[in-house]
Amino acid sequence: MFSRNGQSPKVSVLVPVYNVERYLPQCLDSLLAQSLKDIQIICINDGSTDSSPDILRDYAARDARIEVIDKANSGYGASMNRGLQAARGEYVGIVESDDYASRDMFRSMYRFARRHDCDVVKSNYFEFSDEAGDFFQEPFAGFPYRKVFDPRCDRGILNTIPIIWAAIYRRSLIEENGIRFNETPGASYQDTSFVHQVWMSARRVAILKKGFLHYRVDNSGSSVKSAAKVFAVCDEYALTEDFMARDPQRAEAFADTLNLVKFCTYRWNYNRLTGDARREFGAKMAAEFARARDEGTLKEGFFYPEDWHMLGVMMDDYETFCDGYLEKGM
């Protein structure tokens, strides 16, 4: 579909769909009600077995801006990459199918992006549930709002929560840098590497203080709630590191910071595990950081002294580390 003036749409919105019949109409209604009318809405049905496909067909029949891609179930990352391939907008946005967007979300972001020639515009958001309503979340507190900056000059942006949906991304940035989602079937956290790749590629980024996206926290089927797949997060960082290594300037700018971000993520994952799973994950963590130390990218100055000491024990004497940290956590 092309926009009414014969040009590509201003924003392509990707909506990954898997068994969300309860929430899908609210999501699609919020997109059709956007004040920015010139949008492409790409719904990627990942082999849903509930009534989600019927809902998608009904909405697509009512509004030509909705395009439906049906595929066999192969996971979130594969769905998102299919959506990126189909996107024709100047910018790309993402809205999860159990969330919804405020009416002015894409108009506000697109206008700011065009006015300031931004590669990426992100914003804060709301957590919401049907029972409790909205709670404003400010993951970008401390960063300058409505001011364009280069992530290579403010690398702390790499250490923010890896959310993908409260944002728009210049499509050419994604295509020219080969930014893609991890397609590991059934894995979790597949937004992590995508966010890393975006921050490492973008040169003109802006953050809006206002929240537009309403992120549902009462969907018990959300993959983020899964404690399984112990090493899924490791796959994300492996993809990030491979992406970073393809560009020496990118590696020079971000390798040190990425190790700190990785440490924070891995510590969170370690602490949520128990027993043999915790021991096994810790061993992998020790090996990965020892390799980074050997490569010269693990720098003491990026860590708190107590964390640096703990990491040293983990790398050099894992059994001693387990004696002190396996039960109580890091």
C-alpha positions in Angstrom: 0.0 0.0 0.0 1.2 3.5 -0.8 0.0 6.7 0.8 -2.5 8.9 -0.8 0.0 11.3 -2.3 1.8 8.4 -4.1 4.8 8.5 -1.7 5.8 5.8 0.7 4.1 6.0 4.1 5.6 8.2 6.7 5.8 5.4 9.3 5.5 1.6 9.1 4.2 0.1 12.3 5.1 -3.5 13.0 2.6 -5.5 15.1 3.8 -9.0 16.0 0.8 -11.2 16.8 0.6 -14.6 18.6 -2.6 -15.7 20.4 -3.6 -12.3 21.6 -7.3 -12.4 20.8 -8.2 -10.7 24.1 -6.1 -7.6 23.5 -5.7 -7.3 19.7 -8.7 -5.1 19.0 -7.6 -2.5 21.5 -4.2 -2.4 19.9 -5.5 -2.1 16.3 -8.1 0.5 17.2 -5.4 2.7 18.7 -3.3 2.5 15.5 -6.3 3.2 13.2 -7.1 6.2 15.4 -3.6 7.7 15.0 -3.6 11.4 14.2 -0.8 10.6 11.7 -2.9 9.0 9.0 -0.2 8.2 6.5 1.0 5.0 8.1 1.4 1.4 7.1 0.3 -1.2 9.7 2.0 -4.5 9.2 0.6 -7.3 11.4 2.7 -10.5 11.5 0.7 -13.5 12.5 3.1 -16.1 14.0 0.9 -19.1 13.6 -1.7 -18.1 16.1 -4.2 -20.9 17.1 -6.9 -18.6 18.6 -9.1 -16.1 16.9 -6.3 -13.6 16.3 -6.1 -14.4 12.5 -9.9 -13.8 12.1 -9.6 -10.5 13.9 -6.7 -9.4 11.7 -8.7 -10.3 8.5 -11.7 -8.4 9.7 -9.6 -5.2 10.4 -7.7 -5.5 7.2 -11.0 -5.7 5.2 -12.1 -2.4 6.9 -8.9 -0.4 6.4 -6.4 -0.8 3.6 -3.6 0.5 5.8 -3.5 -2.8 7.6 -1.5 -5.5 5.9 -1.4 -9.1 7.3 1.5 -11.5 7.0 0.7 -15.1 7.9 3.6 -17.4 8.7 4.2 -20.6 10.5 5.1 -20.3 14.1 8.9 -19.5 14.2 9.2 -17.0 17.0 9.3 -13.3 17.7 12.6 -12.5 16.0 11.6 -14.1 12.8 8.3 -12.2 12.8 10.0 -8.9 13.4 12.4 -9.5 10.6 9.6 -10.3 8.2 7.9 -7.1 9.2 11.1 -5.1 8.6 11.3 -6.6 5.1 7.8 -5.5 4.3 8.2 -2.0 5.7 8.1 0.9 3.2 7.8 3.8 5.6 10.4 6.5 6.0 10.4 5.5 9.7 9.5 2.2 11.4 7.7 1.9 14.7 6.8 -1.2 16.8 3.6 -1.8 18.9 3.2 -5.1 20.7 -0.2 -6.6 20.1 -1.2 -6.6 23.8 -0.3 -2.9 24.1 -1.8 0.3 22.6 -0.6 3.7 21.5 -1.9 7.1 22.4 -3.5 9.0 19.5 -0.6 11.4 18.9 2.2 9.0 19.3 3.4 8.6 15.7 2.6 12.2 14.7 4.6 13.6 17.6 7.6 11.4 17.0 7.5 11.7 13.2 7.3 15.5 13.3 10.2 15.8 15.7 12.3 13.3 13.7 11.8 15.2 10.5 12.3 18.6 12.0 15.6 17.5 13.6 16.8 14.9 11.0 16.8 12.2 13.6 17.8 8.5 13.1 15.9 7.5 16.2 13.3 9.2 18.4 12.4 7.4 21.7 10.1 8.4 24.5 9.1 7.3 28.0 5.9 5.2 28.4 3.1 4.0 30.6 2.8 0.6 32.3 -0.8 -0.3 32.5 -3.2 -3.0 33.5 -7.0 -3.2 33.1 -7.4 -3.1 36.9 -4.9 -0.5 37.9 -4.7 1.8 34.9 -1.6 3.8 33.8 1.6 4.4 35.6 4.2 6.7 34.0 7.6 5.2 33.5 10.7 7.3 32.9 13.5 5.0 31.8 15.3 7.9 30.1 15.5 10.1 33.2 18.8 11.9 33.3 19.2 12.2 29.5 18.4 15.5 27.9 14.9 15.7 26.5 14.2 17.1 23.0 17.9 17.5 22.3 19.7 15.6 19.5 22.8 13.7 20.6 25.2 11.1 19.3 25.3 7.8 21.2 29.0 7.6 20.5 29.4 10.7 22.6 26.9 9.7 25.3 27.4 5.9 25.5 25.4 5.6 28.7 22.4 5.3 26.5 23.5 1.8 25.9 22.8 1.0 29.6 19.1 1.9 29.5 16.3 -0.6 29.4 16.2 -2.2 25.9 12.7 -1.3 25.0 11.9 -1.3 21.3 8.3 -0.1 21.1 8.3 3.5 22.4 10.2 4.7 19.4 10.5 5.2 15.7 13.6 4.3 13.7 14.8 5.7 10.3 14.3 2.7 8.0 17.4 3.5 6.0 19.4 3.3 9.2 18.1 -0.3 9.8 18.7 -1.4 6.2 22.1 0.2 5.6 23.5 -1.2 8.8 22.0 -4.6 8.5 20.2 -4.4 11.8 18.1 -7.5 12.5 16.5 -9.4 15.3 17.8 -12.7 16.6 15.8 -15.5 15.1 16.5 -18.2 17.7 13.2 -20.1 17.8 11.3 -19.8 21.1 13.9 -17.5 22.7 13.2 -14.6 24.9 14.8 -11.1 25.2 15.0 -10.7 21.4 14.6 -7.0 21.7 18.0 -6.7 23.5 20.4 -7.0 20.6 18.1 -5.0 18.3 18.3 -2.0 20.7 22.1 -2.4 21.0 22.5 -2.4 17.2 20.4 0.7 16.9 22.3 2.7 19.5 25.6 1.6 18.0 24.5 2.7 14.5 22.5 5.9 15.1 24.3 9.3 15.1 21.3 11.5 15.7 19.0 10.4 18.6 16.4 12.3 20.6 14.3 11.4 23.6 10.9 12.8 24.3 9.8 13.1 27.9 6.1 12.4 27.3 4.7 8.9 27.4 2.7 7.6 24.4 2.9 3.8 24.5 0.8 1.9 27.0 2.7 -1.3 27.9 0.5 -4.0 29.4 1.8 -5.7 32.5 -1.2 -8.0 33.2 -0.7 -10.4 30.3 0.4 -13.7 31.9 1.3 -15.1 28.5 4.0 -12.5 27.9 7.4 -14.1 27.2 9.2 -11.6 29.4 7.6 -13.4 32.4 9.3 -16.7 31.5 12.1 -17.9 33.8 13.0 -20.6 31.3 15.6 -20.4 28.5 18.5 -19.7 30.9 21.0 -18.8 28.1 18.7 -16.8 25.8 20.2 -13.5 26.9 23.6 -14.8 26.1 22.5 -15.3 22.5 21.5 -11.7 22.4 24.8 -10.4 23.5 26.6 -12.8 21.1 24.6 -11.2 18.2 25.5 -7.7 19.5 29.2 -8.5 19.8 29.2 -9.9 16.3 27.5 -6.8 14.9 29.9 -4.6 16.8 33.0 -6.4 15.6 32.1 -5.9 11.9 32.9 -2.2 12.3 36.3 -1.3 14.0 35.1 2.2 14.8 31.9 0.9 16.4 33.9 -1.6 18.4 36.3 1.1 19.6 33.4 3.3 20.7 31.2 0.7 22.5 33.2 -2.4 23.5 34.1 -1.2 27.0 30.6 0.1 27.7 29.0 -3.0 26.4 30.9 -5.1 28.9 29.4 -3.1 31.8 25.9 -3.3 30.3 26.4 -7.1 29.8 27.6 -7.4 33.4 24.4 -5.7 34.7 22.2 -7.9 32.5 24.0 -11.1 33.4 23.9 -10.3 37.1 20.1 -9.8 36.9 19.8 -13.1 35.1 22.0 -14.9 37.6 20.1 -13.6 40.6 16.7 -14.8 39.2 18.0 -18.4 38.7 18.5 -21.0 41.4 20.5 -24.2 42.0 22.1 -25.9 39.1 20.8 -23.3 36.6 22.5 -20.5 38.5 25.8 -22.4 38.8 25.7 -23.3 35.1 24.9 -19.7 34.0 27.6 -18.3 36.3 30.2 -20.6 34.7 29.3 -19.3 31.3 29.4 -15.7 32.6 32.9 -16.3 34.0 34.2 -17.7 30.7 32.7 -14.8 28.7 34.2 -12.1 30.8 37.5 -13.8 31.1 37.6 -13.8 27.3 36.8 -10.1 27.2 39.6 -9.5 29.7 42.0 -11.4 27.5 40.9 -9.3 24.5 41.5 -6.1 26.4 38.0 -4.7 26.5 37.2 -5.4 30.1 38.2 -2.2 32.0 38.3 -1.8 35.8 37.4 1.9 35.6 33.9 1.0 34.3 32.9 -0.9 37.4 32.3 -0.3 41.1 35.2 -1.6 43.2 33.1 -4.3 44.9 31.8 -5.5 41.5 35.2 -5.6 40.0 36.5 -7.7 42.9 33.5 -10.0 42.6 34.0 -10.4 38.9 37.7 -11.1 39.4 37.0 -13.9 41.8 34.4 -15.3 39.4 36.9 -15.4 36.5 39.9 -16.6 38.4 38.4 -19.1 40.9 34.9 -20.1 40.1 34.5 -22.6 43.0 35.5 -19.9 45.5 33.0 -17.6 43.9 30.3 -20.2 44.2 31.1 -20.6 47.9 30.4 -17.0 48.4 27.7 -16.1 45.9 25.8 -19.2 44.8 23.3 -19.2 47.6 22.9 -15.5 48.3 23.3 -14.2 44.7 25.5 -11.4 43.5 
